[in-house]
Amino acid sequence: MDFAVGGQAVIEGVMMRSPNYITVAVRKSKGDIKLKQDPFRGISTRIKIFALPIVRGVVNLFEMLIIGMGIINYSANEFIDQEEEEITKSGKIFAAITFGFSIVFALALSLFLFKFLPLWITDFFSKIFSFLNDNWLLYNLTDGVLKTTFFIIYIALIGLAPDLKRLFEYHGAEHKSIFTYEKGLELTVENAKKQSRFHPRCGTSFILVVFLISIFVYTFVPKQPDFTSNLLVRLAFLPLIAGISYEFLKWSAKNQQHKIVCLLTAPGLMFQRLTTREPDEKQLEVALASLKKALELEENHNKHKA
């Protein structure tokens, strides 16, 4: 088998996504590992227009955001041993409303911290310092530096919370497990321990790439006469920026050996020092269980297809 596997750390567990399946392994509070599997075919594999370059990155981003939030909710319930049949109908409705609110709140907070606030500060200083107002490239560079700084500080602060520290450890376990598979090694804890916890296709690297590419893209967008117009135009260009960033990560993952690519991806890999931690053996065991299940399902899928 030779296909890309992506993953995500969840509450006391790891999700793995292969071409046709999503698997989740969660370490329950009693110590055993619970595995869940679901068939998965991305929208871009079913509708050709969504598979076009740039477009596929935007579609994948929103698709995995919704799926990822749902799996985090599932993993939290599994960790505290909350069985599906124990949840009442009203409880399910409340959970669905809470889940929807969580997504909306997370998006609103992200837009405020990493779009509105940096641009507002930049706009404020441009009225004081004429060189910022006169130089559009410098204006965009200031905005980009501010939102990147805010994001790094935000991640560093939330990483101090014990629960988030555990999540970052599972994030490291996910990367190490995928590296073990990509190198063709036996999927054992001992082999996974030796791998790097920094992976070039990481989602947090993607966010940093988005910030950096936005500086370049916004420089070619005409400056608007007021703050609100500038903000709305920048929001409108977000899908394009996300699509370009996705294509960059795919390209860089295929050309990791080139020196120029190494230089371009270095900031993202360095940033993962904040978003990953060294996992213990039990966490690696969970990540490998999820990965093994995904590979097993793909192998059976290909046998039936043949």
N, C-alpha and C positions, 0 to 999 in steps of 0.2 A: 504494500500500500504506500502511495506517495501523494498525499494531499495535505493542505494546510489545516491545522487545528488551532482554533482560537479558544480563549478561556476568560474566566472572570472569577475573582474571589468573592465569596458570599459569606453569610454568617456561619462560622465554624465549618466552612466547606469550600468546594470549588466546582464551578460549572465549566464544562467543555462543550465546544460546538464543532462538530464535524460537518461535512457537506449535507448529510441527510438526517442528522440527529442532534439533540441537545441532551446531555447527561449531567446530573448533579449528584455529588457525593457530599453528605453532611455527617459530621461527627456528632452523634446525639449526646445528650447530657449524661446518659448511662455508659457511654464509651464505645458503643457499637457504631458502625458506619451504615447509613441509610442511602441507598441508591435510587435515583429516579431517572427515567428515560422518556423522551418524547420525540416522535418524528418531527423533522424540521426541514422545510424547504423555503429558503428566502424568497421574498417577492421578486428579486432580480433574476432568479432562476426560472420563474414562472411567467414573467412579463418582460419581453425582450427590451422594451424601451428603458426599463429600469436597470438593465445590465450595461447600458452605455457608460463609457468613462465619464467621470465627474458625477453623473446622476447616481450611479451605483453607490458611491460613497455617502451621499446624502441619505439615500434610502436605507443603507446598512446602519447608519448612525441612529436614525429614529427607531428602526426595527429593533436593534439591540438595546436601546435605551428602555423601551417598553418591556421587552423580554427580561432584561437584566433586573429591572425593578421588581417584576413579578417573582423572579427566582429568589431574590433577596428576602422577599416577604415569605416565600415558601420555606427557605432555609431557617429563618427565625422561628417559624412555627415548629419545624422538625426538631430543632435544637432543644426547645422547651417541651418536646413530646406532646404537642397538640395534634391529635389525630383528626382527620378530615370529618369522620362521622360525629365528632364531639361538637362541631361547629353548627349552630342552628342556622335556619334560613335567614333570620334577621341579622345574625352575626356575619353571614356571608355578604349581605347587602352593605352592612356597615364597613366590612373589610374592603369591599370594592370601592366605596366612597372614599375611605381613608387612603387607599392606594392611589386613586385618581388625584386626590388632593396633594398627596406626597409628590407626585410627578409635577404637578402645576407649581407647587411651592419651590421645588428644587430648580425648575427652569427659571422661575421668577427671580430667585436668589442669585442664580448664576448670571442672568442678564444684568441684574443690578450691580453686582460686585465686579464683573469682568467686562461689561459693556458701558453701562450708564455712568458709574462712578469714575472710572479712568478718563472717559471722554469729557465729563463735566469738569474734572480737575484740569485737564489739558486746556479746555476751552477757557476756563477761568484764568489760567496763567498766560494764555495767548493775548488776553486783554491787558495784561500788565507788562508783558515782555513782547515788544514789537517783532523781534526776530522769530518768535514762534508763529505769530500771525502771518508773517510775510513768507515763511518757508514751509510749504505744505509737506515736504518730506520730513522735516524736523518735527512738525506738528504730529504727524502719524507715528514717527519714531518714539516721541514722548508718550503718546497714547499706548503704544505697544509695550514699552518698557514698564509703564505703570500697571497695566493689566497682568503682565507676566509676573511682576513683583507681588501684586495682590494675590495671585494664584499660588505662588510659591509660599508666601506667608500663611495663606489659608490652609494649604496642605500640611505645612509644618506644625501649625497649631492643632488641627484636628488629629494629627498623628500622635499627640501627647496623651490622648484619651486611651485607656487600656483596651476598650473594645475595638477601636480603630487600629491599634497596634497589632491586635490579633488578626484583623482583616488584612493588614499589610503583610503579615507573615504568610497568610494563605496566598496572597498575591505573589510572593516570592516562590512559594511551593508550586503554584501554577506555572510560572516561567521555567523553573527548573525541570518540571515534568515534561513540558513541551520541548525543551532543548534536548532532553534525553531521547525522546521520540525522533526528533529531527536529525539527530546524530546516528540513528539506527542502533542505539544501545538497548540492552534488555531493560525493561521497565521495572527496575528495582529501586528501593530506597537508597542503597549504597551508590548506585550510578547517578541518581538524581542529586544526591548531596554534593557531588563534584561539579555540577553545572552552575553557570552564572545565573543570578537572579535578575539580571538586566536583559530584557528582550527588545529587539528593534521594532517589533510590531505592537508594542504595548499601547493600550488605550490612553494612558496618561501622557505618553510621548506624543500621541496624536493631538491632544489638547494643546501641548506646548507648540507643536508644529503649526496648529491653527493660528495661534497668537503671532508667530513669526511671519507666516505667509500673509496674514491680514495687513501687516505693515506695508508689504510690497503691493498688494492688491489695492488698498485704499489710496495709495499714492497716485494711482491712475484714475481715481474717481474725483470728479470736480468738487471743490469745496462748496458747501452750501452756505447760504447767508446767515443762518441761525443754528443754535445748538440742537433744537428739536429736529430740524430737517436733516442735519448731519447724522444724528442718532438713527433716524428712520432709514436713511439711505444705507448706513452701515449694517443695520439689521437685515435689510433686503439682500445684501451681498453675502450674508453668512452662509447660505447653502452653497454658493459657488466656492467660497473659501474652504468649507468643509470637504467639498468634493475634490478640490485640488490637493488638499492635505492628505486625503485618503489615497489618492493616486501616488503621491510622493512616498508615503509609507510602503505601499505595495512595491514600488520601484526600488526603494532603498533596501527592502527585505531580500530582493532577488539579487542585489549587487553589493552585498555586505563586505566583500573582499577588497573593493576599490578604495583607494586612499581618500578620494574626494567624498565618497559616500560616508566613510568613517567620520570625516570631519563634520559633515552635514548632520549626521545622526547623533553625534557626541552630546549635544545639549540635552536631548531627550533621554539618553542613557544615564547621564549624570543626574537628571531630575528624578529618575527611578530610585535613587538613593533615599529619597523621601517617601516614595509610595510603595516601596517593598522593604521587607525585613527578612533576615535569615530564618527560615522555618525549621521546626524541629522534625524528628523522624515521623511522629504521628501525623503531622500536617502534610508531610510528603506522601504518606500512606494514603491519605484522603484524596489528594490531587491525582495520584497514580491510579487509584480505584476508579475515579471519574474518567480519566483518559483511557484506561484499559477497556472500560465498558463502551466508550464511544468507538474505539477501534474495532472491538468485537462486533458491534452492531453494523459498522460499515463493511466489515468482511462478510458477514452474513447477507447483507444487502446486495453486495456485488456478486455473491454466489447465486442468489436467486435471480438476479438480473441476467447473469450469463446463461 
